[in-house]
Amino acid sequence: MTTEEIIALEEQYIAPTYVRPPVVFDRGSGAYVYDREGRRYLDFLGGIAVNSLGHGVPEIIGAVAQQTAKLMHISNLYHTEPHVKLAKLLVENAFPARVFFCNSGSESIEAALKFTRRWASEAGGEAKHEIVTFENAFHGRTYGAVSATAQPKYHEGFKPMLPGMVYLPLNETEPLEEAISAERTAAVMVEPVQGEGGVNPAHVAFLRHLRKLCDERKVALIFDEIQCGLCRTGKLFAYQHHGIEPDVMTLAKPLAGGLPIGAVMMKSHIAEVLKPGMHGSTFGANPVACHVAHAVVSKMIDEGLADRALEMGGKLTAGLNALAETHTDIKEVRGAGLLIGVEFEDKVGDLVSACRDEGLIVGTAGDNVLRCAPPLVIEQRHVDEALGIIGGVLDAR
C-alpha cells in the first residue's frame, strides 16, 4: 500500500485518539527509521523513550525468535522461567523486592495504586487511602493512572476521577507537611524526572524530604520510573543518583526494547499483604516479553549504557545550551542523561514538524517544551546531526 492508502484506511478504521503526521514508518536500523518512500530520519524520540537500544537490534531479534519457538504464552496460572530470571535480574540491580509483571506503564501504575492502598488499609483502615501526586506529572491513561495525573486537560469529559487523589506542586516541601497524613495517606507517587509534563527533575532535597515524611508517617513512597528508568538518566534506575530508595517502583517503556511489558517492584512490607486473587494479568509475565526484557536489561548493564547516556546527554545538553545563547526564544535546557527538555517561550509544535521535515524526530513535553529521548546507543555523529538540524530550523523560524 502507498502512504496515502494507509492514511486513508486509518481514517476509516482506527479510533481517532492521535494526531499523526502524514508519514508512514516502515523499518528502522540503529538510530534511524525509514518511511515508505525510503527517506531516512534520525530518531531522537526513541518511540517515546522505548527504543533505548535503537532499531533492528540483533539481541532483541534473536531473543524474540528463540522464545517464540519455545513458548509464547501459557498464562500466570503456571510457572515459567523467563519472568523469574527477569525478576531476579531487576532485583539484584535495584533493591530487595518482589516483582509483579503486567503489560504497560499504565497497568503498572494501576497495580502500584492497588498494592499500596491494600497495604495502607491493613495498617490504618479504609480511611488511610489518599494518594499524593504532583502537578505536571503524567502516570498514564487508564482510570486510576489518569486520576493520579495532576493535569486537568486529561480529566476533561471523564469526571469524576478516582476519589482520594491529592495534587501538590513539585519541589515545594512546605505543602507536604499538611497533605501527607499518617491517618489519611496511603502513598506518595512521584517521577524522579517528569517526562510528559515538561522534563522536570525532582530536586534531591525534595525527594529526601519525601522519604523522611513517608517513613515518619508510615506512608508508601512510589517512584514512577516508567520513562526515566533503565539507564535513561545516567543510572540504571533514576533513584540511584541520590540513593533514595522507594517502597514501590514502576517500570515499563524501554524494558523489553519495544515489546509491551510493565513491572512493579515492591519491598517486602508491601508484597507481604498480597494474596492470590487480589490482582492479576492474563498477558502479564508473558514469556516472550520477559525473555526479551532480560536480554535488553543485560545488554544495558553489560555495555554500560547508563554511563553512555551521561556522556552523550552531556554533549547534547551542551550543544543545546550553545544554541540557547544565540536564540533568545529558548528559556531553558533541562533534564538528566538522555532525557532532555528544551523550554521555549512559545508552543513548539511547528518546530517539531520542521525538524521532521529535515529528517529529525523529536517530540513535545507539554505545549512549549521540545523533548529529546534518543536511543542510548547514539554516538557523537548523531548528536552533531541533531544539533545541526535543530539549529537550522531555529535559524529559519
SEMAR-39110 format. One record per residue (C-alpha): residue in three letters; x, z, y. Coordinates in pm, whole numbers, padded with zeros to 5 digits, always signed. Example, Ala and Ser with C-alpha at 12.3 -4.5 7.8 and 13.67 -1.06 7.14 Angstrom:
ALA+01230+00780-00450;SER+01367+00714-00106;
This chain:
MET+00000+00000+00000;THR+00106-00058+00357;THR+00142+00219+00613;GLU-00180+00106+00780;GLU-00373+00106+00449;ILE-00254+00457+00361;ILE-00352+00594+00702;ALA-00693+00424+00682;LEU-00760+00576+00339;GLU-00655+00918+00465;GLU-00905+00894+00748;GLN-01172+00813+00490;TYR-01090+01065+00216;ILE-00873+01352+00346;ALA-01009+01658+00527;PRO-00927+01641+00900;THR-00720+01960+00922;TYR-00399+01798+01050;VAL-00298+01563+01329;ARG-00038+01337+01172;PRO+00175+01071+01346;PRO+00143+00710+01225;VAL+00437+00737+00985;VAL+00426+00745+00604;PHE+00732+00901+00445;ASP+00833+00756+00113;ARG+01161+00913-00003;GLY+01444+01141+00101;SER+01814+01191+00040;GLY+02026+01477+00170;ALA+01935+01549+00532;TYR+01745+01221+00575;VAL+01397+01091+00495;TYR+01278+00730+00495;ASP+00941+00580+00582;ARG+00759+00299+00402;GLU+00935+00041+00616;GLY+01275+00183+00521;ARG+01353+00342+00856;ARG+01578+00648+00835;TYR+01507+00981+01007;LEU+01729+01287+01034;ASP+01517+01577+00911;PHE+01568+01877+01138;LEU+01243+02044+01037;GLY+01300+02053+00662;GLY+00935+02041+00564;ILE+00885+02346+00792;ALA+01185+02540+00658;VAL+01112+02445+00296;ASN+01370+02180+00205;SER+01666+02412+00256;LEU+01881+02221+00008;GLY+01778+01886+00152;HIS+01608+01597-00026;GLY+01679+01441-00365;VAL+01875+01744-00483;PRO+02022+01684-00833;GLU+01990+02050-00935;ILE+01621+02053-00844;ILE+01551+01720-01013;GLY+01730+01839-01327;ALA+01553+02175-01333;VAL+01212+02010-01297;ALA+01283+01769-01582;GLN+01425+02041-01806;GLN+01134+02282-01771;THR+00851+02028-01770;ALA+00984+01901-02101;LYS+00962+02255-02244;LEU+00657+02426-02093;MET+00467+02351-01774;HIS+00201+02622-01783;ILE+00071+02896-02010;SER-00082+03146-01760;ASN+00005+03505-01680;LEU-00160+03622-02000;TYR+00170+03566-02181;HIS+00541+03637-02138;THR+00774+03355-02030;GLU+01144+03355-01949;PRO+01166+03173-01612;HIS+00976+03424-01399;VAL+01166+03718-01548;LYS+01501+03552-01473;LEU+01392+03469-01119;ALA+01268+03822-01050;LYS+01595+03966-01179;LEU+01798+03733-00955;LEU+01597+03823-00646;VAL+01608+04197-00706;GLU+01980+04201-00783;ASN+02046+04035-00448;ALA+01798+04238-00242;PHE+01674+04592-00307;PRO+01533+04771-00615;ALA+01187+04624-00656;ARG+00917+04483-00878;VAL+00804+04126-00811;PHE+00463+03957-00808;PHE+00466+03576-00810;CYS+00200+03355-00657;ASN+00184+03003-00514;SER+00228+03012-00137;GLY+00317+03219+00165;SER-00045+03293+00247;GLU-00104+03417-00107;SER+00198+03644-00085;ILE+00057+03797+00234;GLU-00283+03850+00072;ALA-00113+04028-00218;ALA+00100+04240+00015;LEU-00211+04349+00207;LYS-00392+04442-00114;PHE-00097+04624-00265;THR-00023+04833+00043;ARG-00388+04918+00101;ARG-00416+05027-00260;TRP-00107+05246-00224;ALA-00235+05391+00103;SER-00580+05464-00040;GLU-00424+05672-00315;ALA-00204+05851-00060;GLY-00468+05915+00207;GLY-00807+05781+00105;GLU-01000+05482+00237;ALA-00953+05593+00600;LYS-00584+05502+00565;HIS-00644+05126+00572;GLU-00528+04980+00903;ILE-00268+04703+00912;VAL-00050+04679+01224;THR+00085+04333+01312;PHE+00237+04178+01623;GLU+00141+03929+01891;ASN+00254+03570+01830;ALA+00300+03645+01461;PHE+00190+03392+01202;HIS+00117+03512+00850;GLY-00091+03229+00702;ARG-00429+03056+00690;THR-00625+03240+00421;TYR-00869+03505+00538;GLY-00656+03816+00516;ALA-00346+03634+00634;VAL-00515+03476+00934;SER-00678+03810+01017;ALA-00329+03959+01028;THR-00214+03676+01256;ALA-00241+03809+01612;GLN-00315+03473+01775;PRO-00676+03429+01892;LYS-00665+03049+01860;TYR-00652+03083+01481;HIS-00960+03309+01479;GLU-01194+03083+01676;GLY-01502+02993+01473;PHE-01406+03215+01179;LYS-01502+03561+01302;PRO-01548+03833+01207;MET-01193+03880+01091;LEU-01095+04123+00816;PRO-01153+04471+00961;GLY-00874+04720+01020;MET-00625+04491+01192;VAL-00430+04633+01488;TYR-00229+04397+01711;LEU+00066+04512+01920;PRO+00333+04343+02137;LEU+00659+04264+01959;ASN+00974+04453+02059;GLU+00790+04724+02254;THR+00835+05066+02096;GLU+00603+05273+02315;PRO+00272+05129+02180;LEU+00386+05205+01824;GLU+00364+05579+01874;GLU-00013+05584+01919;ALA-00102+05289+01697;ILE+00084+05395+01382;SER-00104+05689+01235;ALA-00039+05892+00923;GLU-00416+05918+00875;ARG-00524+05560+00953;THR-00234+05320+00899;ALA-00165+05168+00558;ALA+00109+04924+00658;VAL+00300+04762+00941;MET+00385+04394+00891;VAL+00647+04209+01093;GLU+00851+03890+01077;PRO+01221+03972+01140;VAL+01222+03638+01322;GLN+00884+03499+01422;GLY+00861+03134+01322;GLU+00536+02962+01420;GLY+00487+03197+01715;GLY+00789+03072+01910;VAL+01105+03163+01713;ASN+01119+03518+01848;PRO+01369+03755+01683;ALA+01262+04117+01645;HIS+01518+04343+01815;VAL+01723+04562+01585;ALA+01631+04878+01780;PHE+01265+04787+01742;LEU+01298+04739+01366;ARG+01487+05066+01330;HIS+01215+05248+01522;LEU+00951+05088+01300;ARG+01135+05203+00988;LYS+01166+05556+01125;LEU+00796+05582+01216;CYS+00685+05438+00883;ASP+00899+05692+00697;GLU+00774+05983+00906;ARG+00407+05887+00878;LYS+00407+05759+00520;VAL+00323+05401+00615;ALA+00442+05094+00423;LEU+00671+04853+00610;ILE+00620+04487+00518;PHE+00873+04221+00617;ASP+00731+03870+00617;GLU+01037+03659+00533;ILE+00840+03354+00430;GLN+01012+03138+00691;CYS+01317+03339+00794;GLY+01428+03447+00446;LEU+01658+03287+00187;CYS+01966+03210+00398;ARG+01780+03059+00692;THR+01907+03313+00948;GLY+02259+03355+00808;LYS+02194+03618+00541;LEU+02024+03573+00206;PHE+01743+03785+00348;ALA+01694+03842+00720;TYR+01663+04220+00682;GLN+02024+04229+00560;HIS+02156+04159+00912;HIS+02076+04517+01007;GLY+02041+04698+00674;ILE+01681+04797+00746;GLU+01502+04770+00414;PRO+01127+04710+00395;ASP+00896+04861+00136;VAL+00748+04518+00072;MET+00890+04171+00138;THR+00709+03838+00114;LEU+00887+03511+00031;ALA+00777+03151-00012;LYS+00868+02832+00176;PRO+01221+02742+00051;LEU+01208+02949-00266;ALA+01160+02654-00503;GLY+01300+02383-00278;GLY+00965+02210-00223;LEU+00755+02321-00519;PRO+00473+02567-00442;ILE+00565+02930-00506;GLY+00534+03266-00334;ALA+00668+03611-00415;VAL+00605+03970-00318;MET+00891+04215-00370;MET+00783+04578-00358;LYS+00958+04909-00405;SER+00859+05133-00693;HIS+00630+05364-00495;ILE+00411+05062-00413;ALA+00436+04897-00754;GLU+00351+05211-00949;VAL-00007+05222-00812;LEU-00086+04878-00955;LYS-00271+04845-01283;PRO-00360+04541-01497;GLY-00654+04356-01348;MET-00602+04470-00988;HIS-00458+04136-00884;GLY-00365+03808-01044;SER-00300+03437-01009;THR-00368+03162-01262;PHE-00078+02949-01146;GLY+00144+03232-01023;ALA+00478+03268-01205;ASN+00447+02905-01315;PRO+00739+02829-01550;VAL+00840+02509-01370;ALA+00827+02660-01020;CYS+01016+02971-01132;HIS+01282+02776-01322;VAL+01341+02554-01019;ALA+01343+02856-00786;HIS+01613+03018-00997;ALA+01823+02703-00960;VAL+01760+02693-00583;VAL+01846+03058-00517;SER+02150+03038-00745;LYS+02280+02737-00552;MET+02220+02917-00221;ILE+02426+03212-00338;ASP+02699+03020-00521;GLU+02761+02777-00235;GLY+02747+03036+00043;LEU+02463+02868+00229;ALA+02394+03180+00436;ASP+02741+03153+00589;ARG+02690+02781+00635;ALA+02364+02848+00821;LEU+02552+03080+01056;GLU+02827+02825+01116;MET+02607+02520+01166;GLY+02347+02723+01353;GLY+02613+02841+01593;LYS+02724+02485+01659;LEU+02368+02362+01708;THR+02285+02653+01938;ALA+02599+02593+02144;GLY+02509+02227+02182;LEU+02152+02307+02283;ASN+02276+02561+02538;ALA+02504+02292+02679;LEU+02200+02067+02721;ALA+02020+02353+02895;GLU+02291+02361+03161;THR+02203+02008+03268;HIS+01828+02012+03200;THR+01652+02275+03407;ASP+01324+02241+03215;ILE+01489+02430+02926;LYS+01417+02800+02974;GLU+01589+02950+02670;VAL+01755+02871+02338;ARG+01698+03144+02080;GLY+01679+03216+01709;ALA+01914+03302+01426;GLY+02122+03084+01196;LEU+01940+02756+01142;LEU+01602+02874+01269;ILE+01625+02780+01636;GLY+01369+02752+01913;VAL+01418+02580+02247;GLU+01167+02703+02503;PHE+01067+02460+02778;GLU+00873+02502+03099;ASP+00602+02265+02974;LYS+00449+02153+02646;VAL+00684+01978+02406;GLY+00452+01753+02206;ASP+00578+01443+02387;LEU+00938+01550+02326;VAL+00877+01587+01952;SER+00717+01240+01942;ALA+01001+01085+02141;CYS+01261+01239+01909;ARG+01076+01098+01609;ASP+01071+00754+01771;GLU+01450+00783+01797;GLY+01489+00888+01434;LEU+01490+01270+01453;ILE+01227+01501+01306;VAL+01181+01830+01489;GLY+00874+02050+01527;THR+00696+02286+01759;ALA+00656+02663+01754;GLY+00376+02713+01999;ASP+00297+02472+02280;ASN+00626+02487+02467;VAL+00892+02562+02204;LEU+01079+02293+02013;ARG+01174+02418+01667;CYS+01470+02320+01451;ALA+01483+02432+01087;PRO+01704+02171+00919;PRO+01834+02179+00563;LEU+02103+02443+00523;VAL+02341+02178+00389;ILE+02378+01987+00717;GLU+02725+01900+00844;GLN+02879+01865+01189;ARG+02790+01496+01199;HIS+02422+01582+01158;VAL+02441+01836+01440;ASP+02609+01579+01663;GLU+02347+01316+01576;ALA+02059+01553+01651;LEU+02209+01669+01981;GLY+02268+01309+02083;ILE+01905+01217+02021;ILE+01764+01527+02191;GLY+01995+01477+02488;GLY+01897+01112+02521;VAL+01527+01193+02503;LEU+01567+01464+02768;ASP+01756+01225+02995;ALA+01473+00972+02968;ARG+01195+01229+03005;
